[in-house]
Structures are given as C-alpha cells and as structure tokens.
Amino acid sequence: MEHRAEPQHHPAGILSEVLIVAGLGPGDLSRTPAGVREALLDPDRRVILRTGEHPAAAELARSRKVTTCDDLYEAGETFDEVYEAIVSRVLAAAEMGPVIYATPGSPLYGERTVAELRERCRAAGRPVELLHAPSFLDEVFSALQMDPTERGFTVLDGRDLPDPLMLDLPTVVFQVDTGPVLDDALRRLGRTLPDGTPVTVLSDLGTAKALIRTYPIGQVPTEAANARTSLFLDPPETGLVGVIRAMRRLRTECPWDRRQTHDSLTPYAVEEIFELLEAIGRLPHGAPDGDEVDYVAYHDVEEELGDVLLQVIFHSNLASETGAFDVEDVAETLRRKLVRRHPHVFGTLEVRDAEEVIANWVEIKAGEKHRESLMDGVPGPLPGLDRAVKLQKRAARVGFDWPDARSVVGDVEEEIAELVEVIDQGEEARLEDADHELGDVLFAVANLARHLGVQPELALRKAVNRFETRFRRMEELDDLAAADLDRLDALWEQAKQEERH
C-alpha cells in the first residue's frame, strides 16, 4: 500500500496537522488494505465517512465510533450543495483535532469531495496524506477478466452522462444507484446502440453478495440499481465514430466509393442540401419555437441531415488520404472559429443584443478573410434568391437599405409596373427586356422577404409544395382534362379549403 503526503509550504502559525484521506476499497473491510485499516482504527483520530452505505463503512461503524455524512445527502437539494457541506464538515473537524476522511473505493476515483478537500487544504497550507485502496474499477475489470490497457476504456458517471455520448471503447458506467438513474442511462445508451446489445450489471463487487449478470439492453431490470451498481458494455461501432469508420471501410471495399473524387461528389452535396431544405420546409413554421412538434417531419430532417453529414465525412476522408486534413481537423477548425467569433461567450466582450453579436461577427470575419469589398465572399453558385438576400444584407451594413418592409412593398410595386410596361410593348420588346425587369421584380421580392424576416428560397419552396399538394388533390377529385376553367377554379378552391382543415 502506498502512503503519499502532498508537500506543503505553509507560513508559521497555520495548523499543520496532516489531514488523512483514505479509501475503504471496493468491498467489505477485509478488502481494505491493512495500512488503511490500521489508520481507521486509530483511537486518536476522528473518522468521518462520506457514507455509511458501504460494506467496509458499515463494518467499521460496528468497530468504533464514526461520523457519516449521510445526513448531508438528505438535507442538500443538489449534489454540489452536499459535496460542499461534506468538505466543510471535514475541514471544521480538522481544526479541532486529527481527522481521517474515508471514501468508498479509491479516494481518487469519482470522489469530487476529495478533489475539493485537496484544493482547499492546498490553499490553506494544510498537508494532506492519501491512503490508497483498490477502486471499483479494479473489481470490475477483475470480475470481467479484462486488461483495460489492451484496448483502452471509458468511464462514465451514470448521474452525469456526457452529451454527446460518444461510444467507441469498452465502457463502464458507475454510480447507477437508483432506478431513475438506471432507466435514464439505458435510454441514453439505447439511442445509438442496437437492440439486444449486451449490458453487464455488476453489483456489490468485493462482497459475498457480488452479482454479475448480462442482459440485452432493453431487458435490464430497474431493481438492478443500487448504491454499488455499475454497468459494463463493449459497444459496436455506432454513432459518429461508427459512421466515420464505416466510410473508411467503404473507401477500401466498395468499388463505387473507391472511384469517387471531390469533383464527382459535388452534385450529390448540392442535391442533399436541397433535400434537407425540403424536409425543413415541412416543419411547423418557426420550429422549434411553439407548442406544436411534428415528429414525423423531424424524422425526415434527421435523415436528410445524415445525408449531408455523409458528404462532410466523405470529403474529409478523401482529404485525409492525401494527408491534407481529416474529419477531426474539420471539427477542430470549426470549434476554433466558433470560439474566435463569439468573444461575448468565450471571452470578456459584452454585447447588448443579437444585432451587436452579428456586427462583431462580421468585423471578425472580415479581418480573417482580408476582404476589400462588402460584396466579397458571397458564393456565386448560391440560389438566386438566397444570394440576393446576402448581398442586400452586406449593403445594409453601411445604411444602403430601405427603412422598413412597407417601403420595400412600394419598390416591388414600382418594379412590377416597369415589367408591365415591357409586357405592353409587345413580344419583340419582351424578348429583349422581360428577363431584366422580371429579375428586378424578383430582387425586390427577395428584399421584401429579408425585411419580413422570411427566407425567400424556403418560402418559395413551401409555396411550390402547397401547389403540388393541391393539384394532386384536384386530380383525385375529377378528370382535369375534361374540366373547363370554372370547374378547375372550383376544384382548386376545394383543395385549398381541405388543406386548411
């Protein structure tokens, strides 16, 4: 067993009594290292246990007087409050005399109170001595007969699972101490893991009541949770890591994927973006704001986002084959850009509103890109309406803009009047000038959409979808080829009314 005292340099007059922090080990007191047991049984030291709900702690409490902190768990509303109260209790006791603070397992694994105690003692100049003991991880890997260094492993706190939940290594989920925590952990894990994925439940390791049992992920019983329960799983390749590895395999084993280049993939990227826009157009207006949630529409958006992500991963994989960059570099470049362009979040800059955020973004981006004109950097291949809005926004930065939407309506009306003049001039004039004047009308309409806070391309797409839906309904209602114009108008109005209801 290792005894390690942390070196301290404290001024004269500061209490220099060593605070001992000890681990009880993973099971009953017989599994606690002999040196730790000797320290715990020292009658000259007060023993404070983080919890009495542990086999070694309970056995120790029958051998001598101890103080537990279970009452603080019951009194605290949050774990942060509980941990702060425990640390304060231990430090207050240490002011009165020698103290040993004992935790389940190892004091260095999953013990936030120990980290806080060490930090507070370091600041106060009080020396701390750690008495180590085996952790629950030692018992887990021993029970599973695994060498955790062979492939690496991940340890997750069941009460505080990370988001996103990246599963690509053998994983231990500890602190699965209640039914709700277990249910939540299984729900989160099950979002990416296939049905039937084996999950091993390990409870009360290091004691005569030790239980090790494997279930399909959807069949783990809620009653398996207790204060000393952990889960183990060896996940298949799923989620983001899984799709990246699948793409790499396709590049080596699929003839079609092997022959692709950045150029050959370009049409697919454009197509997938438009399919995503179409799916987004089927969401309720203003989503996700509002009470209405269309889960069917969101399922389509999820699928189309996956197709767009495939393009990102595919192009990144091609670049990685040349040594230029890989998908991890893409993500890190994006992360740095987000941090750099949001100094009001990641730095000390203060902003008043969203408009000031945009102004800061524009200024930072202009400095990065070294642009000479406000018109620089708007991609030419953008859909016409979207490109019009972007250029209009650039011009508006220097005040070249209409004051409000109503003013833009007047501009739209003026452009339409000019188009009408061309139409009235006859067919020959229309051939020369109609495209010019119609373009001005569309540009003015895009400007109106911008002032209304509407995305013109998306609005047009929704209008086209409505037209298609209504026309299909008209075809269901009657033989359109045999209907006169009055009948067609009536069918159109009927389709509109049915759509509204």
ABEGO torsion letter per residue (X at the ends): XBBBBBBBBBBBGBBABBBBBBBAEABBAAABBAAAAAAAABAABBBBBABABBAAAAAAAAABBBBBAAAAAAABABAAAAAAAAAAAAAAAAAAEBBBBBBBEBAABGBAAAAAAAAAAAAAGBBBBBBBBBBAAAAAAAAAGBBAAAAEBBBBBAABBBOBBBBABBBBBBGBABAAAAAAAAAAAAAABBBGBBBBBBBGBGBAABBBBBBBAAABBAAABBAABBBBBBBBBBEAAAAAAAAAAAAAABAAAAABBAAAAAAAAAAAAAAAAAAAAABBBGOABEABBBAAAAAAAAAAAAAAAAAAAAAAAAAAAAGABBAAAAAAAAAAAAAAABAAAABABBBABAAAAAAAAAAAAAAAAGBABAABGBBAABBAAAAAAAAAAAAAAAGBBBABAAAAAAAAAAAAAAAAAAAAAEAAAAAAAAAAAAAAAAAAAAAAAAAAGBBAAAAAAAAAAAAAAAAAAAAAABBAAABBAAAAAAAAAAAAAAAAX
